[in-house]
Amino acid sequence: MPFAPLRRRCLSLALIAVLSACALAPREAVLVRTVEAQLAPDYNGVVLLRPARDSAAVVKAFGLARFDTPVPLTPDTRFMVGSVSKWITAVAVLRLVDQGKLDLDAPVTSWLPELPASSSGVTLRYLLSNTSGIENGLNLAMKRDSSPGRMTISATEGALRFGSGPLAFTPGSKFDYSSTNWLIVAGVVERATGEAFTDSVARLVFAPAGTRNTGFDTGIAGPGLETLPRMALGYAADRSTRKTVPSPPMAAAAGTVYSTASDLVKIADAVYGGDLLTPESRRELLNVQHAPEDYALGGRVRLVRSGAGVRIMAWESGVSGGYKTLLAYAPGDGRAVVLLNNTDMAQSEQARIALALLDALGK
């Protein structure tokens, strides 16, 4: 493989830097070996492992952020995180619920009265759990032609344009992983706050969580990912073909966040270990709405074995072209695993690694 020598040099330099600073603490050395034991020799990405909220995290980078002109990955490399954006959106919505500006169980037409009367039975809870029943108008439009992927309209405009279709099923009765749900959620946030959706999320979530390397891909409305410092680019599994998806601004709530492993844990710490949300809203975030999918509000909640015990885990996964992301976080004690990849690895393999690391932490 042409990039193997560079990869070895990058890892060697990283090792020299560590050894020259000081010997690894015994616990940290064990964590490093635990991570490396679960990864394939050609693994490309960043891995974070933390035993508990009051413990130091180990963050390891393997391989390349960019293959065209080789750039090594580092622990603070940024990746697109796909549908983890939905979980972050749910956190922003719950902050507005805590402030009395939104209500999970009020009709969505309270904020978007232009929607058809058939949507009056749809609530934010249904939208955030992908059980609204509203026809996936954005997906249908994209199947006809690709022009919606190039639109620069706001989330509110997108919600009204693509979210005004008929109900496909009774709200709450079925699960449909629909991007249109998230257009409507973002439109509601804009109406409730009077500001752009992305500005609301930055103010409500990113800033109070103390993130430094997290934001939204501006897509066609901006200069592009290539210009962002420390940004990994997404590739197909062959590691030579770029693999990206359109990121129109209106789709921000569904999947256009970029972040780092450490920043994702900062957000989870603020949500579950801090006072970003009220206790009631934290419970809502972990309350499974559709059991067959383990889906709560904006993400999944699973029971995961860790050593001899079983833990409740916030299980946030995402796909965006060649980017694959998994944040597994135990709200009770802050045990965390983050896997970031930019070479289109299988989500099943990402989940296997995370489960093995969580199990090892409990032994």
N, C-alpha and C positions, 0 to 999 in steps of 0.2 A: 504493500500500500504506500503510495508516494508520500503521504503525510506522516507515516509512522515515525521516521527519525525526528521530525519536529516535535511530535507528541512526546517522544521519549526525552528530548532535550528540555521541554517545558516542565515535565514531571521531575526531571533531575534537578533543574534549577529550583523548583519549589521545595524539593527535599533538602537541598543544600541550605536554602534560606531558613528552613525550620531548624535544621541541625545547628546552624551557626548561631541562631538566637539562643536556644537552650534545648535541653532534652525535653521531649514531650512528657507531661505529667502522666503517671501510670493510667489513670482513667481515660484521659484523652487518647493515649496510644491504643488502648483497647477499643475505643470508639472508631478510630481510624481503621484498625484491622477489621472491625465488624463491617464497616462500609465496603472496604476493598474486597472482602470475602464474598460479597453478594453480587459484584459487578462483573460483567463479561469483560475480557481483556480489551475489547475495542469500544467500551462504553464511552459515549460522548455526552457530556453534560455536567451539571452541578448537583451535588448531594449535600443536604444538611441533615444532621442527626443531633437530637437533644434529649437527654433522659428526663428532664423535668424543667419546670419554669424557672427554678432557682439555680439551674446548672448552665454551664457554658456550652454553647453549641459547637460542634465540629462541622466545618463547611469545606468540602473538597471539590476541586474542579478537575475535569478530565477531558482532554481533547481540544477541539477548536471551536471558536465562536464564528469564524468565517473561513471557508475553504478556498474561495476563489483567490484571495490574497491572504495566505494563512495568518490568522490571529488567534493566539491561545485563549481559552476560557480562563477566567479567574473567579474567585468566590463571589465577587460583586458584579459579574456580568449580568446584564438585563436580558430577559426573555419575554416574549408574548405569553400570556398565561391563559388565553382562551376563555373557557366558561367559568374559570375561577372569578372572572369579572362579574358573573351573576351573583355569586356569594357576596362580593364586595358591594354590589348594588343593593342587595337585601339588607346589608348592614346600614347603608345610607338611608334606606327607607325606614328602617326601625329607629334610627336616630330622629327622623322627622316625626315618627309616631310618638316617641318619647317627648318631643317638643310640642305635641298637640296639633301639628300641621297636617298629619295624615292619619288615616284609620284603616287598619288592615281589612276590616269587615264592612266598610262603606262601599256603595256602588262606585265603580270607576267613572261613571258618568257624572259623579259629583264634581270631578275636576275636568273631565273632557265631555261636556254635554253634547258636543257635535257627533259623538259616536251614536250608532243606531240604537233604538229603543231595546232591541234584543240583547244589548250588552248591559242593560241596567241590573241584571242579576249577577254580573261579573264583579268580583271584588279584587283588591290588591292581593289578598291571600291566595286566590285562585291563580292570578297572574304569576306571583312569585313561586308558586309550586308547579307551574306548567300544567294546570288543570282548568284553565279558563274556558276552553271550548271555542274560543274565537278562532275563526279560520286563519291559517297561516298565510296571510296575504303577501308578506314579503317573499316568502319562499316560492309561492305560486308566480309572482311577478318575475323573480330571478330565473325561473324555469322557462318563461316566455322569451326573455332576453336579459342581457347582463347590465342594462342601463341603470337599475337601482343601485348597483355596486359602485357607480360613479357619481351618485347624487351627493350634493353638499348641503341638503336641507337639514333642519334641526330635528331633534327627536320628536318634538310635538308635531311638526309637519309630517314626519314619517309615520307616527302613530295614527294620525287622522287619514292619511293616504292609504296605508296598508293594513290598518287595524279596524276598518269599517265593514268588513265582510260579515256574513251570517255566522251563526253558531254551528259548529260541526258536531257538538254533543252538549249535553246539559252540564253547566259549570260544576266542577268538582267530581264528576262521575268517571272521568278517564284522564290519562296522562298523555300529553303531546309536547315533546321537546321542541317548542316553537319559538323561533327568534322574534316573531311578532309580539308575543307576550311582553318581551323586554323593550321593544319600541314603545309600547303603551306605558309600561312602568316608568320609563325615562320621561315620557311626555307628562305623566302625572307629577313627577318630581319637578319638572320645569314649571308647571302651572302652580304648584304649591310654594315654590321658592322664588319665582320670578327671575331665575338665572339659568344659564346653560347647565345641562345635566352634568357635564364633566366638571364644571366649576363647583357644583354642589358636592360632588363626591370628593373632590380635593379638599374642600373646606370641612366636610362632615367626617371624613374617614382618614384620608392620607395625612393631613396636617396634624390632627390630634394623636395619631398613631406614631408620629415621628419618622415617617418614611422619608428616604432621601433619594431613592432611585426608582420611584414608581410614578406612573402617569398613564396617559392615553395616547395610543398611536393616532396621529392626526390624519393618517391615510392619505387619500387624494386631496385633502384640504391643506396638507402641509408638505414639508420637504422629504418625508419618508424615513423609514427605519435606518437606512444606511448612514444617515447623518447623525444619529444619536450616539453619544459617547458610550463605550462599553456595551454596545448592543449586539447580541448574537443574531445571526441571520438564520432563517429556517430553510432546511434542505430536505429533499427526499432521502430515502434510505441509501441511495447510491452515493450520497455525500458530494455530489457534483451538480445536481439539478436543483435550482432554487424552487421552494414550494411555499407559496403564500396564498392568502385569501383576501378578497376585497375588504377594506375597512372604512366604509362610509361613516361619517360622523354620527349619523342617526343610530347606528348599531352599537354605540359605545357600551350600553348596559349589558349587551349580550356577550361581548368578547373582545374588546380592543384595549384592555389594560396590559401594560408591560410592567415587570417587577423583577426583583431578585429574591433568592431564597431567604435571605435575612429579613428583607422588608415584608415578605408574606408572613413570617413568624411574628414580626412586630405588630402587624394588623391583628393577627389572631390573639396575641397577648393582650392588646388593647380591648378586644371584644370580650374575651373570656376571663382574663385575669386583671382587667382594669375597670374603669368606670365609664368607658365609652358608651355602653348601653346600660339601661336599667336591668335589674334581675328579671323582670317580666319579659323584656325584649330578648334577653339572652335565652330564656326558656323557649320563646317563640322560634328563635333561630334554630333550635335543636329539636323542635317538635315535628316529627315526621308527618307529612300531610298525605302522602301516597305510598303506602307500605310496600307494594310490589317493586317499587323503584328505590326504596329507602330515601325518598326525596322529601326534604323539609322545605325551607324557604331559601331558594338560591343555591342549594347544594344538598349533598347527601349526608346522612348520619348513619353510622354503622357500628355494630358491636364487633370488636376486633380482639383476637387473642394476643396477649402480650405476656410471654413467660407462662406462669401458672394461672394468670388471671385473665379476665375479659374487661375491656374498657369501651366506653362510649367514645367514638371518634368522629369529629367533623372530617368528612372525606371529600375534599374539593379537588376535582379533576378538570382538566381543560385541554382542548385541542385547537390549534390555529395554524393551519397549513402543516409545515414540518415541525412545529413546536408542540411538545407534549409536557404537561405539567401535572403534578400531584402534590397536594398539601394534605397531610394526615396529621391531625392535631387532637390531643386529648384535652377537652375543656377542663377536666377536673384538676390535672396537675401540670399541664403544659408540655407533656411529652410530645415531641414533634419529629416528623420526617418530611422533607421536601425533596422532590426530584424534578429537575428541569432538564429538558432535552431539546435539541434543535435538529435532530436527524430522523424524525418520524418513526421513533421506536414504537412498538406495539404497546397500547395501554395496558394490556394484560400482563406484559413483562414488567412494566412500571409498577403495577399493583403488586406483583409477586415480590419484587425487591422491597417495596415498602412494608409488606406484611412480614417478610423475613427479618427486616431490621427492627420492627416493633417487637417481634417475638424475641429477638436476641436481647433487646433492652431489658426485658423482664426476667432474664435468667441470671 
